[in-house]
Amino acid sequence: MAPEQHVPANALGKTSRISLDGRRSERSVILADGSMHSLTLLHPGIYTLRSEVTETMQILSGIAYYRAEGANDTQELHTGDSMVIPANQSYRLEVVEPLDYLLSS
């Protein structure tokens, strides 16, 4: 794996949280700057999710389509993209290729 594909982490959670009938796996990670994040893998499918707090999603690999509740436009997400999901926002995420992302709040 090339250096640019690494996330500089100080600690990684020992166990992952599995949800969505086994289609999502999350693991806590503490980055070198001390900030806490979730490293998440989401399998292909269509999901309706909700953020409780403002979250930033940094796509590490994969392809998905994001649409905020009530919006008409859909945003394509792929490797290298980053987006902010507002607090208390429901959204639809259509995952085309397994989506590996870093989620921070």
C-alpha positions in Angstrom: 0.0 0.0 0.0 1.4 3.4 -1.0 2.1 6.0 1.8 -0.7 8.3 0.5 -3.2 5.5 1.2 -2.4 5.5 4.9 -4.3 7.4 7.6 -1.8 8.6 10.3 -3.3 6.9 13.4 -2.1 6.7 17.0 -4.7 4.1 18.1 -7.3 1.8 16.6 -10.3 0.3 18.4 -9.9 -3.4 19.2 -13.4 -4.3 18.1 -15.6 -3.1 15.3 -19.3 -2.3 15.6 -21.4 -4.2 13.1 -24.8 -2.7 12.0 -27.3 -2.7 9.1 -27.6 -6.5 9.1 -23.8 -6.9 8.8 -23.5 -4.4 5.9 -21.7 -1.7 7.9 -18.6 -2.1 10.0 -17.2 0.8 12.1 -14.0 1.0 14.2 -12.8 3.9 16.3 -9.5 5.5 15.4 -7.5 8.2 17.1 -5.5 10.2 14.6 -2.0 11.6 15.2 -3.5 15.0 16.1 -5.5 13.3 18.9 -8.9 13.6 17.2 -11.3 10.7 17.4 -13.0 9.3 14.2 -14.7 6.2 12.9 -13.2 4.2 10.1 -16.2 2.7 8.3 -16.8 0.1 5.6 -20.3 0.1 4.0 -21.3 -2.6 1.6 -23.2 -1.9 -1.6 -26.9 -1.1 -1.1 -29.3 1.7 -0.6 -29.5 3.2 2.9 -31.4 6.0 4.6 -29.3 7.3 7.4 -29.5 10.2 9.8 -26.7 12.3 11.4 -27.3 13.5 15.0 -24.3 15.9 14.9 -22.5 17.6 12.0 -20.2 15.0 10.5 -17.4 15.1 7.9 -17.2 12.1 5.6 -13.8 11.5 3.9 -14.0 8.9 1.2 -11.0 6.6 1.2 -12.2 4.2 -1.5 -15.4 3.3 -3.3 -18.3 4.9 -5.1 -21.7 6.1 -3.7 -24.4 8.6 -4.4 -25.6 11.0 -1.7 -28.9 12.9 -1.5 -30.0 15.0 1.5 -33.6 14.5 2.5 -35.9 16.9 0.6 -33.1 17.7 -2.0 -33.5 17.0 -5.7 -29.8 16.8 -6.6 -27.6 13.8 -6.0 -23.9 14.1 -5.3 -21.5 11.4 -6.6 -18.8 10.4 -4.0 -15.6 8.6 -4.8 -12.1 8.2 -3.6 -10.6 11.4 -2.3 -13.9 13.3 -1.9 -14.9 14.9 1.4 -18.3 16.3 2.4 -20.0 17.7 5.4 -23.3 16.3 6.6 -25.3 18.8 8.7 -26.6 17.9 12.1 -30.1 16.3 12.3 -30.0 15.6 8.6 -31.6 12.5 7.0 -30.0 11.4 3.8 -30.0 8.6 1.2 -26.7 6.9 0.4 -26.6 4.5 -2.6 -23.4 2.6 -2.4 -22.3 1.2 -5.8 -18.8 -0.1 -4.8 -17.9 -0.9 -1.2 -17.4 2.5 0.5 -14.5 2.9 2.9 -14.6 6.2 4.7 -13.4 8.2 7.7 -16.2 9.9 9.6 -15.5 12.7 12.0 -17.8 14.9 14.1 
